[in-house]
Amino acid sequence: MIKRTVLLIYTGGTIGMIKDKDSGTLVPFNFDDLLNRMPELNQLDCDIETFTLKNPIDSSNIQPSDWLDLAGKLEEFYDDYDGFVILHGTDTMSYTASALSFLLENLRKPVIFTGSQLPISDFRTDAKENLITAIQIASDYDNSNNAIIQEVGLYFENKLYRGNRTTKINSEHFEAFASFNYPSLAESGVHLNYKRHLFPERNQEKLKVYKKLDQNVAIIRLFPGLTESILDAIINIKGLKGLILETYGSGNAPNKEWFVNSIGRAVKNGIIVVNVTQCPAGMVDHSLYEVGLQMRKLGVVGGRDMTTEAAITKLMFVLGNETFSNSSEKCLRINLRGEIKDREEKF
């Protein structure tokens, strides 16, 4: 039986912090000493190696350039390991997992994000279970020598989610993430149960890592009281190429003349506008209400059931790569990495 190799990549975040015995403050954990501090990892049937970014990043400071660097590291190490676990702060983990899902095309190995709400040194920490199970998932292969998970996932509090379907929902509970519009890919209890019917078809193509993202994008969350001057100030930002509209319900927005004119002008000026719902669950459907039909007539792209995290990173991805320059709007409407529901898909 082949013994699998897993690389842990620590980018920063709570999971990698321990309390300094002298000062009492939290300081970064030395992951080179991980197996000594967590001897239970030796019970896993895989070899574990670690890599820590030279300057670990608080996840609140994560930028698209960091996503590109991380994708580059995965490309560099891809042939040397069977699976990858990325340790990341929880605040922006869903954004990073979404971005990596788009940057890594034809992924045939598991890339599993995890973290924790309490530091790894805390007596009540959730870090150990999250880390142990994430490593197990990253090292799971079938009898045909294929990885069980061949995509970017996010494991937290007993559930493995598709990375680009997740949203952080709680800053205090251990159940910090949810995937409202797509079921979990696996659940951990007495057994680790994979829901294989949810897995995409295996791709035999070679890994392709994209090198560009375009940050000339913005998000506007609609609210009662949004004014024409504020909306226009954002739309008129020099160099703006894409806009995510977080609308009400199933994609509804005001039908006031000034609002319609502003959005129409943005589309006419070449700004790609994508409509996602503010609701945690559900989807945008431009055919349900008159105000939805109005959005479609204006040329707004319906984001269907994408999360905001997936929508903004997908927009950066599509705008940043010349491959999609002639079909940007089409690519935003279709399923690239499981981030959007296919119309015929059933769970």
N, C-alpha and C positions, 0 to 999 in steps of 0.2 A: 504494500500500500504506500502510495506517495505521501511524503510528509510535506505539507504545504507551507509556504512562507508568506508572512503578512508584514507589511510595513506600516508602522504607526507614524503619522505625520502630525506633530503638535504645532498648531498655528497660534495658539494663545487661548485664553479663556479660563473660567473658574475650575474646570476639571484638572488643570495643570498647576494648581496653586496649593501650597502647604504653609502652615503657620511657622514663622521663624521663632525658634525657642527663646531667643534673646529679646527681640523687639516685640514679638506678639503679632506682627503684621504678616499679611499674606505675601509670599514670594514665589517665583516660578519653581516648579518641581523639576528635578533632574531626571528626565526620562531614561537616561542611560542606566539609571539604578532601578528601573521599573520592576524587573523580575525579583530583585531582592526585597523590595517593599511590598510587592504583591505576589507571593510565592504560589498562590492559587493559579496564576497564569501558566505555571509549569505543567498543570494538568491538562491543558489544551493540547490537542494533537497537531501542533503546528509550531514552526520556528518564528519568533517575533523579533523584529528589529525596529529601531526607532530613529526618527529624524526630526529634529527641532529647528524651526526657522531661526535664523541668526538673531532676529529681533522679533520675538513673539508679539502679536498684535491683539490689543483689546478689540473685541469684535465690533464695538461701536465705531472704531476707526477703520474698518475694512473698506477698501476701495476697489473699483474694477481692476486696477493694475495688480492688486493682490490676487484676484481671481485668475488673471492671466499667468502670474508667477506660479500659482499653485497648479494650474493646468500644465505648465511647463515642467514642473517637478514630477508630476504623474507621468508625463511623456518620457522623461529621462529615466524613471525607475520602472516603467511599465513592463519591460521584458524580464526584469530581475525578480519579480514577486508575483505571487498568485492572487493576492488581494491587498486592499488598502483600507486603513481606518484613519479618518481625518478627525482630529480632536480640535474643537472649535467652540468659541463662545456662543452662547445660545441666542443673544440678541439679534444677530444677523445670520444665523446658521441657515435659515431657509432661503435667504437671498444667495448665499454662496453655493448651497447645494443646487439651487435652480440654475445659477450661472454655469457651474461645472457640467451640469447635464447637457447644456447646449454646446459648450466648448469641446466636449469629448464625444465625438461621433463614432459609431461602430464599437462601442465599449463592450468588451467580452469578459471583463473581470469586475468583481465587486469593488465599488468605491463607497464606503459607508461612513457617513458623518455621525458623530456623537459628541456628547459633552455632559455637563451635569449642572445641577442647581446648587450643590454644595461642593467645596473643594475635596480633592481626593483624600486629604488627610483628616477630614472631619469624621467623627465617630459615626454619625448618622448618614454619611454620604451616599448619594445615588450613583456616584461615579464608578464604583467597582462593577456593579451589575451591568451598567450601560457599556462599560469598556469590555468586559469579558464576553458578553453576548455579541457585541459588534465584531470582535475578533473572530468569534466562532462563525458568524455569518460570512465574514470576509474570507474564511478558509474553507467553506463548504463547497465541495465539488461532487458531482455524481459519478456513477460507475463508468461513464463514457469520457471522463476527464474534462467535463464542462463545468464551469462555475454555476452554482445554483442561481445566484444573483448576478446579472450582467448589466448593471446600470448603476446610477448614483442613487443611493438610498440614505435615509436618515433614521437611525435607531435611537429610541428614547422611551424609557419607562415601559418596557415589555412589548413594544411594537416597532416593527420596521415599516417605514413609509417610503413611497416614491419621493425622492428629494424635492422635485419641483411641484409637488402637490401639498407641501406643508406650510404651516403658519404657526408662529409662536403665539400661544393663547394665555399663558400664565407665567408671571414672574416669581411666584412663590411655591406653587405645587410642583411635585416631581413630574406630574403629567403636564409637561410644559408645551407640548406640540400636538397639533391635530391635523388631520387631512379630511376636511369636511366633504369634499366632492369625489373622493376616491378611497376605496377600502385599503386597509393596511396590507402589505405584501406578506407579512409573517407576524406571528404572535408567539411570545415566549412565555411558557408556563412550565409545567413539569417536562413538557417536550417543546421543541422549537418547531412550530407548524408553519410550513410554507404554503401559500395559496397560489399554486402553480398556474391555475387557470388565468391569473391576472398578469402573468409574465409575458412580455413581448416575444415575438418570434426571434429565434437566435439568428444573429447576423454573422456571416462568414467574412465580411469585408475587413480590411486592415484598419486599425485605429487611426482616426484623423483628429488632430488637435488644432483648433482654430486659434489664431493669434491676435485677434482684434475685437474690441468692443467700442461702441460709440456712446459717449456719455452725454451727448447733446439731447437729453430727454428730460421730461418733467412729469410729475404726478399732480393732478388736481382732484381733491376730494370735494364733491359737491356738498353744499350745506345751505339751508335756508338763510339767506342774507348775503350770499356771494354776490359781489357787485360786478358790473360791467368793467369798471376800471381795473379791478384786481385780475379778472380773467384776461383782459387785453394785455395787461402788464406782463403776464406769463407768456401768452401766445406770441407777443412781440419781442421776446428775448432774442437777441441776435444769435444766429446759428442754431436755433432750436429746430430739431428734425423730427422729434417724436413726442407724443403726449399721451399719458394714460389718464383717462377720465374714470374716477370711481363714482359711479352713478347710483341711483336709488333702485331698490327692488330688482326687477328683471332687466335693468338697463335703461331706466327712465330718467329723463332730465327735463328741466324747464322748457316750455315752448314759447317763452318770452322772445320777442323779436330781437332784442339785443343779444341774447344768448345764441339763438339760431344763427344770427349774422356773424358773430364772433367765431363760432366753431366752423361755419361754412367758409369763412375767410381763411382760417388756419389750414383747412384741407386744400383749398384752392391754391394756397401759397406753398404747397408741397409738404406740409407737416402731416405725418401719419398719426391719426388719432385712434386710440384703441379704447373701447368701452368695456370696463369690468364692473361687477357689482360690489357695492360696499358690504353686502350681506356675507356673513361667514360661509354660508352654504347656499347652493342654488346657482343659477346661471343667467347670463344675458341672453335675451331672446327678443330681437328687434321686431318680431311679428306680432307680439301680444297686444301692445297698446299703440295708440296713435303717436305718442311721443317717442316710442321706440322706432316706429316706421320712419319718423322724421330723422332720427339719427342715421338710419341706413341711407336715406335719400341724400343726406349731406355727404356721404362717403366715409362715415365713421366705421371702423373695423369692429365687429362684434367679437369680444374676447371669450364668449361662451362661459365655460366654468373655470377659467384660469384664475389662479391666485394673483394678487397684486405683485407678489415677489416673482412669480414666473413671468408675468406680463412685462414687467419693467426690464428684467434681464433678457428676455427673449427679444424685446425691442432693441436693446443695446446690441445684441448679437446679430440680428438681422441687418440693422443699419450699419454695423461695423464691418461686414464682410461682403466683398464685391460679388461673391457667388450668388447673393440674393438681391443684387441691385435692381434687376429687372422684374423681380417678383416679390418684393418686400411685403406688400399687403396680402398676397396669396399665402406666403409662408407664415404670416401671423395668424391667418385664419385656420390653418391646418395643423394637425398633430405632428410635431417633429420628434419629441422625446417622451411621449406619454403625458404631456402637460395639459392636454385638452382632450375632452371626450370625443371619440369618433361617434358619429351619429348613430351607427348601428351597434355600438358597444353596449354590452349588458354586464352587470356585476353579479 
